[in-house]
Amino acid sequence: MIPWPGWAYLALLALVGLSGFALALRAGQPKPLAALRLLAVGVLAWGVVLYFRDAGAGLGFAAALFAAVLVLAHKSTTDAQQARELGLGRAGRAGVAINGLLALPAVALGALAIWARHGG
């Protein structure tokens, strides 16, 4: 059973993923790239579910989690460069940074789900 903080975090991840997808499409970015980023957030959400259900995760999920981290790291770097180019103020740059940091707990929980199956 997933506790309510887990559900709240999953809702936050869904909000971040869907809003990022919508903003990417609105900015004219290619649809496959926007969909890839949304899929990466979905992999992170699946890792959260696996962790809270004590299901463990296999090597296939480990590869997907690694790919998702690479995709989202690239997105965070691109977002930071765009924020600098647009001349966003301190609050805007902090918002961009917080958006990138929201994925870190999901990465950790996904890694713990992998560890629970292979190392724990």
N, C-alpha and C positions, 0 to 999 in steps of 0.2 A: 504494500500500500504506500502510495506516495504521500508524504505529509504536505500540509498546505504551503509551507515555504517552497517546496519543490514545484508545486503547481504554479505558484506566483512567479518563480524564476522561469518556468517553461513559457508562461504567458509573456513575460518580458522578452525572452528570446524570440518568440513568435512575432512580437511587435517590432523588434529591431530588424528581424529578417524581412518581414513584409514591407515595412516602411523603407528599408534600404532598396528593396526590389522596385517599389513604386518610384522612389526618387531616381534610381538609375534609369528606369524607362523614361521618366519625365525629362531627364537630362540628355536623352538621346543616345545613351550607351547601347551597345549591341545586346539584343535579347538573350543570346546564349551566355554572355558574361554575367548578366544580371541573374539569370536562372542558376548559373553555377554558384554564385555567391549565396543565393537563397538555399540551394542544396547544401552548401557548407554549413549554414546555420542549422539546417535540418539534421545534419549528422551530429552536431553538437547537442541538439535537443535529444536525439536518440541516446546519446551517451549519458545524459542526465537521467533518462528513464531507466536505462540499464543499471545504473548505479543504485537508484532508489529501489528497484525491484530485486536487487541482488542476483541479477541474471548472469552477470559475467559477460565478457565479450571476447570474441575470437580474433584471430590475426587479420581477417578480412575487415573487421571494424577498426582494428588498429591502423591499417593502411588508409581507410577512409578518413579516420580522425587526423592522421598526418597530412593528407591532402587538403582537408578542410582547414587545418591550421595554416598551411601555406597560402591557400586562397584568401583567407581572412587577413593574414599578415600583409599580403600584397594590397588588399583593399584599404587597410588602415594606413599604410604608407602613402597610397595614392590620395586618400582623404586628407591626410596631414599636409601634403604638398599643395593640394587644391585650397585648403584653408589658408595657407601662407600666401598663395598667389592672389586669393580674393581679398586679402588684407583683413581677415576677421579679427575682431578684438579678442581680448583675453578670455571673455566668457564664451565666445564662439569656438576658440581653439580648445578650451577646456571641455566643451560639449563633444567635440570631435574625439578627444582623447578618451572621455568616459564611454562613448559609444564603442570604441575599440576594446576597452578594458572589460566591458560587460561579458565578453566571451570567455575570459580567462577561467572563471569558476567551472564553466561547462567543460572546458578542456581538461581541467584537473579531475572532474568527476568521471569523464570518459576514460581517462588514464587509470583511475582507480578501478573502474569496471573491468578494464583489461587486466590489471594487476590481480584482481580478485580471482580471475580464472586461471591465470598463468603463473602467478608468483605468490599468491597468498595462501 
